[in-house]
Amino acid sequence: FHLVIVTAQVFDVAVWQIPAKIAGTVHACRWSLA
């Protein structure tokens, strides 16, 4: 049961970070293209 909680937390962090990384990558690409 504890493992499920940890997995949920890791998944929650991953879901939070993926859009942030995509946004950061897009932002960096725009800066390099500008």
Contacts in CASP RR format, 6 or more apart in sequence:
PFRMAT RR
TARGET T0000
AUTHOR 0000-0000-0000
METHOD contacts of the structure
MODEL  1
FHLVIVTAQVFDVAVWQIPAKIAGTVHACRWSLA
END
